[in-house]
């Protein structure tokens, strides 16, 4: 029985994330959230529905009562702005 506990403990240690890796992930997530927060509210809403709630583009259009073309435009604009902002942050 003690052997099983040891192996279980070793298994748990083996699957512990690297603290540095976790810190980098956390900082990256924070930067992305800050960048998203700087976008216009209507664009933030489309991003939230798409990437946080997992809605399809068609579902987003129906929920917001906008055309699919507008959804595509907002997503495209948001991705471009986020790319630019994150690029600038990474250069600092």
KACOR-V277237 format. One record per residue. N is the residue number from 1. RES is the residue in one letter. PHI is phi as a letter, one per 20 degrees, with the letter a starting at -180 (999 if undefined). Layout:
N | RES | PHI
N | RES | PHI
This chain:
1 | X | 999
2 | X | g
3 | X | g
4 | X | f
5 | X | f
6 | X | f
7 | X | f
8 | X | f
9 | X | f
10 | X | f
11 | X | f
12 | X | f
13 | X | f
14 | X | f
15 | X | d
16 | X | f
17 | X | f
18 | X | f
19 | X | g
20 | X | f
21 | X | f
22 | X | f
23 | X | f
24 | X | f
25 | X | f
26 | X | f
27 | X | f
28 | X | f
29 | X | f
30 | X | f
31 | X | f
32 | X | f
33 | X | f
34 | X | f
35 | X | f
36 | X | f
37 | X | f
38 | X | e
39 | X | e
40 | X | g
41 | X | g
42 | X | f
43 | X | f
44 | X | g
45 | X | f
46 | X | f
47 | X | f
48 | X | f
49 | X | f
50 | X | f
51 | X | e
52 | X | e
53 | X | d
54 | X | m
55 | X | f
56 | X | f
57 | X | f
58 | X | f
59 | X | f
60 | X | f
61 | X | g
62 | X | f
63 | X | f
64 | X | e
65 | X | l
66 | X | c
67 | X | f
68 | X | f
69 | X | f
70 | X | f
71 | X | g
72 | X | g
73 | X | f
74 | X | f
75 | X | f
76 | X | f
77 | X | f
78 | X | f
79 | X | f
80 | X | f
81 | X | f
82 | X | f
83 | X | g
84 | X | f
85 | X | f
86 | X | f
87 | X | f
88 | X | f
89 | X | f
90 | X | f
91 | X | f
92 | X | f
